[in-house]
Amino acid sequence: MPLIALALGIVILFILIIVFKLNAFLSLMLSAISVGLILGMEPLTIVKSIETGLGGTLGHLAIIIGLGAIFGKIISEGGGANRIATSLIKIFGEKRVDWAICIASFLMGVILFYEVSYILIIPIVYTVAIEAKVKLLKVGLPFLAAISITHVFLPPHPGPTAIAGALGANLGVVLGYGLILAIPAAVIFGPLFTKLYKNWDIPIPMHLVSKKEFNMDEVPSFATSILTTLSPVILILIGVIAEFSLPETSIIRKILTFIGNADMALLIALFIAIYVFGLHKKRKTMPQIMKIVEEALIGMGGIIFILGGGGAFKQVILDSGMADYIADFTSGWNISPFILAWLIALTIRIAVGSATVTVLTTAGIMLPIVTATGVNPELMVLAIGSASIAWAPPSDVSFWMTKEYLNLTIGQTVKTVCFMYTLVAIYGILGVLALNMIFG
């Protein structure tokens, strides 16, 4: 049975990492090969799947993570992260920095893709933890909860947007329902949920943090630091507005959507940061800036390969036909359409890992059911989307990003992030059922 083969593959992965202390990237490679062989795939087909998965994952993520790491490092080394952190601490107070990070992450997460917001905010998370003298998870988990919840519930993020397109749902209505669920969820699974881990003292990954002490009189102002940090957000937002408001043949639309592309927005923002925190007022010379660039890329090397390994593991599972098997297995279930969609998406998510594959496969399965039953398609979008965050299995990139950036062990990642994501998924379906009772 394919699900048993997958379970064995995950067990092998955990044994290699926890028992044999093997590097996560090498463990993911061996586990991917093991799953493919158990499922009867041809050896060379497994190799091709690994190459496709690793390349496909890094094709986008490597650019985002690479540029984002340099961008964050330059702002951090230029004192920008310290300026923002100290200002947030002054505004909210040291005891409420978790709320400050949660609010800031939610606002940025509304319009930024998950990976982009992750890379942009994480340097500020580290600096706030250091400056406020609080434990990493006190600010790390609210940050993670906020950007993950916006990614699941709110268009224009890819998941809800893709499901809405497949089901013919109104994106504006999805956004309205999504905000009703997302705002309380950010509070519950951010500052409140974090209290469960108040005694966990996870060391900050200092190789990702600037150790320099700053004369704040020489650091750009809070407004300048915030605007520079938000410059990718502003560029992306301009691109989104242009895409929906200007005709496709418009030259201005093409220019604005080009600079509003996440990769291009980060590249442009990087050069803004180089000027603001480096070249302006001769704060740094170009050789000094390039040294920071090299350090940022070296620091990201291991993380990028681990994420690529997760993509390879995912691709082998996909190419084995796992998603099709689950679709056939669940096609005869006779329960509430919302619960059915949630269970199907949950099963695919745990088995395959990819949230994108989860939502697209589930939407395809549910389309005829939505049409036949007349259930609210906008709420169906949220039912499917909420399950796509569940568990964060090791075949999902978010598992490894969180493990590395929050400096967690495998066990700690399961106890914190996987647990939180599963609770968010349960909260999501309960919220959908409640909204359905109110709005029908």
N, C-alpha and C positions, 0 to 999 in steps of 0.2 A: 504494500500500500504506500503511495507516494508520501503521505503525511508522516508515516513511520520513518521513511528514508530521510525526510527532512529533520525529524527529531533526532535521529542518529547523527546527522551532520552537525547539528548545533551542539550536541553532547561532545562530539569529537573536538569541536572548536574550543569549548570551555576547558576540556581536559588538557589540550595542548597549551593553552594560555596559563591556566591556574596550576595544574599539576607539573607540567614539564617546563613552565616559565618561558615558553617560546614567544618570540616577538609576534605581535598581533598581526602584522602584515603576512608573515610566513604562515601563521596559523590559519588565516583566512584563505590563503592559497591552497593549503592542504585540505581544508574542510570543503572548499568548493570542488576540488577534485574528488573527494570522497563521496559527496552527495551525487555528483554526476555519475560516478561508477556504480553506486548503489541503485540509482534509477535507470541504469542500463544504457546510458549515453555512450556513444563512440568516443574513445580517448581523444582523438583529434578534434572532435566536435566540442569536447570540454575545453580544450586549449583555446579554440576559437571563441567560445563563450567568455572565457576569462579575459582574453584580449579585448573583446568588444565591451564587456562590462567595465573593465578598468579604464579603457580609453574613453568610453562614453561618459563615465562619471567624472573623470578628471578633465575632459574637454571643456566643461563648463566650470566645474568647481575649482580647478587649478588656477584659472584666471581670476576668479572671484577671491579665492583664499590668498593667492599670491599678491594681487594688487591691494586687497583689504589689509593684509598683514603689513605691507610696506606703509600704506596710508596710516594705519593705526600706530605703527612704530614711530613714524615721523611726528605725528601729533603728540604722542607720548613723550618722545625725546625732546620735543620743543616746548614741553610744559603744558600743552593744551589739555591733556587728560587730567593733570593736576589742577589746572584752573577750573575745569568743569566740575571735578570731584569736590574741591574745596567749596565751590559756590553752592553745589547741591547740599552739601553738609550744613552750610550756613543757613540755607533756606528752610530745610526740613529738620535740621538737628541730627546729631549722631544717632539718636535712638530710632529715627524714622528714615534712615537712608534706604531701607528695603522698599519703602513706599515710593521714594524718589526714583529709584532704579526701575521699579515696576511701571510707574506712570510714563517715564521717559521711553522705556522699551516698548510699551504698548503703542504710544504715539508713533514711534518710528516703525514699529512692526505693521501698522495699518497699511502703509504704502510701500514697504520694502519687502522683497522676497526674504525667506528665512535665512539663507546663507549670507546674504548681504548684511542684514541687520545683526546677525550673529557676529560677523567679523568686525563691524563698525563699533558695536557697543562693548564687546568683551574687554578691550583695554581700559575703558572707563570703569567697568565692574571691578577689575583688579585694583585700580587706583583708589576707588572709593573704599574698598575693603581695607587697603593699607592706611589711607588717610584717616578714616573714621575708626580704625583699630577694631574692626568687626570681623567675624569669621566669614570665610569665602562664601559658604552656602547661604548666609543671611542675605546677600545681595545676588549671588549667582542663581539661585533657584527662582526668585521673583523675575529676574531677567529672562530666564529660560521659559518660564510659564507664560509670560506676556507675549514674547515673539512667537511661541508655538501656538497659542490660542488664536492669535490673529491670523496665523497661517492656515488654521483649520476652518475657522468660521466665517472669515470675511473676504469677499471679493475686493480687489482684483487678484488675490492670490491664485495660483494655478489650480489648486484642488477644487475649491468651490466654483470657480469660473468654468472649469472643464465639465464638472457635473451639471451645472446649470445649462451649459450649451447642449449637452447630450440629452437632457430631460426637457428642454424648452422652458426652463424656469426664468422668471424675471429677476435680473441681477440686483436691481434696486430693492426689491422685496427681500431677496436673500440677504442683502446687506443689512436691512432693517431688522430682520429676525436674528441675524448673526450678532449684531450689536447687543440685542437684548440678552443673548446668552454669553457673549464674550466678555462684557464688562464685569459682571459678577464673578465669572470664572477666573479672570485675572486677579481679582481680590482673594478669592478662596484658595486658589492654587499658587498664588504668589506669596505675599507677606504672611497670610494665615497658615498655609500648609508648611511653610518653612520652619515654623515653630516646632514641628516634630523633630527637627534635626538641629536644635539649638545647641546641643552638646557635642556635635560633630566638629572637630577641629581639623579641617582639610587644609594642608599647606598650599599657599598660592604658588603656581608654577612660575618661579622667579625668572626663568629664562625668557618668559614672554612679557616681562614687566621692566619698565625703565627704572634703573636704580639711581638715577641722577637726582641731586637736590637742586632746587630752582630758586633763584631770586625772582619773586613774583612780580617785582617792578619791571623786569625785563621780558616777562611772558606776555603774549597778546591777551587782550581783555577777554572777559567771559563772553561778551557778544561776538567778538571775532572768532573765538575758539568754537563756540556753538555753531556759528554760521559755516565755518570751515568744515566742522564735523558733519553738519547736515547738508553740505553741498551735494553729495551724491543723491540724497533724498530729494532735494530740490530739483536736480536735473532729471531724475527718474519721474518725478511728478509732472514736470513740464512735458516730458515725452508722452505720458499717459493722457494728459489733457489734450495734447495735439492729436494723438491717435483717434480720440473719440469726438473731437470737435472740428477737425479740418478734413477736407476731401482727400481721397487717396492720391489724386494726381497733383496735389499741392507740393511745391518745392519746399516751402516752409515746413510742412508736415514731415517730409522726408528728413530734413535737417534736424528737426527737434526730436523725432523718434530715434534718430541715430545717436544723438548725444544723450538721449534719455534711456538708451539701452544700458542695462546694469553694468556690463563690462566697460563700455565707453564712459559712463558716468563716473565710475571709480577711477578710471585712467585720468580723466580731466580733473577730478577732485584731488587726485594724488599730486598733480602739478600745482594746483592751488595751494595745497598743504606745503609743498616744497618751497613755494615763494613765501607764504605767510610765516611759517615756523623755521625757515632756513635762510633764504636769500634776502628777505626784507630786513632792512637795517643791519645787514651783514651778520645775522645771528649765527649763521654757519656758512662754511665754504662748500662748494660743490663736492670736493673729495670727502669731506666729513659727512655730507648727506648720502653719498653713494656708499659709504661705510655702513650707515644705518640700513640702507637698502639690502646690502649683502647679509647683515646680521638677521634681518627680518626673514629673508628667504631661507637662510640656513635653519632658522628656528622652526620654519614651517615644513621642512623637507619630510620629516618622519610622519607628521600628521597627514600630509597629502597622500603618501603611499598607503597609510592605513585606510584612508577614505576610499582610495582606489581599490584596495583589497575588498572592502565592503561592497563596492559596485560589482566586482568580479563574482563574488559569492552570490549576489542577487541575480546576476545574469544567468548563471548556471541553473538556478532554480527556475527562472522564467523559461529558459530554452528547454527545460525538461518537460514543459507542459503542465506545471503545477496549477497555474491559474485556471486553465481549461478544465482540469480535473475537479477543482473545487466548484466551479460553476455548474458542472453536470451533477455533482454530488448534492448540491443544495437546491436544485431546480424544482424538486417536488415538495418542498416544505410548505405547510399550510398554516401561516400565522399572520399577524398584523404586518402590512407592507413595510412600515417603518422599522419594526423589529427584525423582520426578515432581511431587509437591506443592511441593517446594522450588523447582524450576525454573519451575513455573507462577506461584507467588507472586513469585519474583524478577523474572520478565518483567513481571507486572502492576505491581509496585512501581516498576521503572525507568520504565515507560511512563506510569503514572497518578500516581505520587507518594504518594498517600494510603495510609498503612499500614492504616487501617480498611477501605477499599475492597479492598485487597489480601487481607486475611485473610478477609473475608466472602465475596468472590468465590471464592477458592481453596477455602474450606471447603465452599461449595456444589458446586463441581466434584468435590471429593474424597469427599463423603459416600457416594455409591453405591459408590465403589471401596473405601472403608474397610469398608462393610457386606459387600461381596462377598468381599473378601480376608481379613477378620478381623484386620487388622494392629492393633497397639496404638494405640488412639485418643488416649491421653494423649501418646504420643511423636509422633503425627501433629500434635497441637496445637503442639508445640515446633518441629517441622520447618517448618510453615507460618509460625509466629511469627518464627523466626530469619531467614527470607528477607524478612520485612516491614521489616527495618531496613536492608537492603542499599542502599548507595550514597548515600542521601539526595539524590535528584535535586532540581533547582531548583524543581520543582513541589510540593515538600514544605516545609511550614512550618519544620521543624527545620533545614533548610539555611540559611534566612535568619536564624533566631534565633541559630544558632551563629556565622554570619558576623558579625553585628552585635555580639553580646555578647562574643565573643572577639577582636573587632577585626581580623578576617582579610580578606584580599582574596579574590576568587573563586578564584583559583589556589591560594591557601593553604588555603582551605576544602576544595577537592577533594583536595589532597595530605594533609591531616590527617584531617578528619572523614569524608569520603566513603570514603577508604581504610580507616579504622578500622572503619566500619560494615560495609563489605564483608567485611573479615576476620572480624568478629563473626558475620556470616551464614554464612560458610564454616565457622567453628568450630562454629556451632550444628548444621548438618546432619551434620558429622562426629561431634559429640557424640551426636546422636540415633541414628546408625547404631551407635555403640559401645554405647550403652545398650540398643539393641534386641538386640545380640548377647549382652549379659549377662542382661537381664530378659525378652527376647522380647516 
